[in-house]
Every structure is written in structure tokens, then in C-alpha cells.
Amino acid sequence: MRLQGKVAVITGVSQAGQAGFALAKAFAREGADLAIAARSAERVQARAQELRAQGAKMVLPIAADLTSEEGTKDLIAQTLGAYERIDILVNLAGGLTKYGPSDELTLADWESELNNNLRSAFLCIRAVWPVMRKQGSGNILNFSRAGGIEGSGPNMLAYNCAKAGIDALTRTFAKEGKALGIRVNALGPGLLVTQSNLDDMKPSQDEIEQKWVSLEQLAEAALFLVSPASSGVSGVILPVTRL
């Protein structure tokens, strides 16, 4: 198993049928002990129960507001208290919630989208960094957009800016982590076959097969970047798209 003996923190594990839950299942299958986080205590507890029912041996559910320093510090402290180390951090909290013409974006919408996607990732990395530095090892996986600027569609200005920030965050921390044994990478997934995307966009089966990225494909890319197979890889934003 690729992650046997590793402790992985995965944020954004709120709903079944979404990317966070798919990654948690894949990591558990590969032997990782998990700490999963979401803002809703009810939802993260439910996901933990489902993971245990599907064979996960160690799952710690943590309810936390990851846009606050207190929330991220508590996430790391609870994980350390349970497992005494942290090998992997996956920053998946956030997502696209503010969609519409850029000139109609309110300041509150702008701040909300950047906080949920960029601020939360920064705070989680900053909270776990001393732990990984002391260990002399660690893997951090962020989530960008596929294709960089070329993948930035209209009517999602704040989200696009947040994800451009994620790219800069990834590359900068990767350079600073090189001497510390900490690797930092990001995935840029294409259109994912999540339950929410299926409900909102209602694609045909042909569209899914030709253009969409399955959660299994996403999980395999994530496993590669946090496993020993990618030991020489850091500072990479890896697109995951249908060819």
C-alpha cells in the first residue's frame, strides 16, 4: 500500500460524491490514517462513519472554520494529539460559489471566495509547516485549476484570482521547503464528475466520457503526488484532464 504508516489531513470532506470524500477513500485504501475536516460537524462526522463502514481503520473527523487562524491551529493540534505526526496535508476546502459578471461582484463576494480558497490554504500550510519542518519531511497538495490562465473562464473572477494565488503559494512554499524535506505541489483538475456538477450541469453520457475527469482519475493523480513515487517532484501544478 502506497501510504502505509502515513498520516494525512484532508480538508473539504463535507459531502459524499465530492472530491474530498473520494480522496479520503483512496488514501484510506492505500493505508493512510486520516484526519478529515469540514465546517459542518454533522457532515464531517457522517463522512467519517461512511469511511469506517467502507474499511478505513483510523479516521478523525474535525469540524473547523479553516478561514480562521484558530480553526487551522485546532485542526493541526487535534491531528497531532491523535497521531503524533502529520505526513500529508491536502488543501481541498473551498470551491466556486460566486458566479456572475465580474463588474457585479460585491466586495463581500470577493472576500468570501478568496478566503475560502486561498486564505484557508495559506493558514493550513502555515499551521502544519513547523510540524513538518521538525519531522524533516512532509507532503502538501493544493488544488489549482487546469491550464492556468487558459483555464480561467468568464464570470468567476474571484475564484480565478484565488486559484492564481494558489499557484504562487504552491511554488513559493515549494522553494522554501526544499531544504526542509517538505514537498509542495498542486493539482489542476478539469471538469470533475462530482454529484454537484452532475446535478447542476446535467451532462450527457457522451459529454462525460469525452470531456469530464472521474474522481478515480483525480485520486490516482493525488496519490502519485503525495507518495514516494514522486519523491523528486515539488513546485509542480499538474493538470488532470481528459485527452
Beta strands, then each sheet from edge to edge (+ up, - down):
strand 1: 7-11
strand 2: 33-38
strand 3: 59-63
strand 4: 88-90
strand 5: 138-143
strand 6: 182-189
strand 7: 237-240
sheet 1: 3+ 2+ 1+ 4+ 5+ 6+ 7+
end
